[in-house]
Amino acid sequence: MDDVLIIEDPGNPEYMFGAEVSDVDGRYLILYTNRDTAPVRQKFPTNNVSSLTCTCQKNKLWIADLATSELGPNIRWNKIIDTFDAAYE
């Protein structure tokens, strides 16, 4: 049976969550949190004259090390980005 992760934030019922395990080693659980589905145009600087632009959703990005923390209510999250200021992957 696969492990199941349930994320809940009763204070923010509009938040949506998505999670994935790191591809290469399967060691890290990556959690994405969005407030809504409204896309935001975001520019990314590049080394040339133009910049890359994407229509993305602003999100938070948290990571848990599965080698040192078990799935469950006490999982230890490393809050990499804990504000909705841009789109992160």
N, C-alpha and C positions, 0 to 999 in steps of 0.2 A: 504494500500500500504506500502511496506517495504521502509525503508530509503535507499538511495543510496549514496555511498561514492566514489568520483573520486579523485585519487591521481595522481599528475602530477609533474614531475621535468624536465622542458624543457632543463636544462643544462646537464642532464644525461639521454638521451633517452634510454640507454641500461639497466637502472634500471628496475626491476620488483617488484611489490608490492603484498602483501597478507595481509588480515586483518581478525580478528575474535574478537568476543565479549567474555569476560571472562565467563566461564561456570557456576560458582557457583552463581554469583549475577547479571550478565549482566551489571555491572557498568563500566567496563573498555573496551576500544577499543584498541586492540593490533595490531600494524603494523609491518610487517616484510618487509625489503627491501633487495633484492639481486642484485648484479651487473650482474651476468651471471648464467648459469646452470652448470658450471664446478665443479665437486665434489672435495672436499679436504679431505684427511684423517686427522682425528683429534683424539688425545689421551686425555682421561680424567683420571686423577689420582684416584685411589681407595685406600681403607685401606688395601687391601691385596697385594700380590706380583705382580700380573698382573694388567694391566690397561684396561679400556674399550676403544675400538676404534670404531669410526663410520666414514662413508664416508658421509660428509655433505657439505652444501654450506655455505660459510661465509655470514653473514647478519648483518644488523642494526636492532635494536629493539626499537620502540617507543611506548609509552602508553598514551592514553588520558582518563581522568576521565569524563565519560558521565554525571555524576551528577553535574559537575561544568562547562562543556564546551559542546556546541552544535555542531553537525555535520555541516560543512560548511567551507568556506575559512579561517575563523579565529579560527578554532579548536586549542586548546592549547595542544601541544604535549610535553610530558616529555621524553626527549631523554635519555633512559636508556643506550643504546649502540649506539654510533654514528660513529663507525668506522667498517670497514670490517676486523676484526682481528680473528674472530672465528664464530662458529655456535651457535645461541641462540634460545631458545623456550620460 
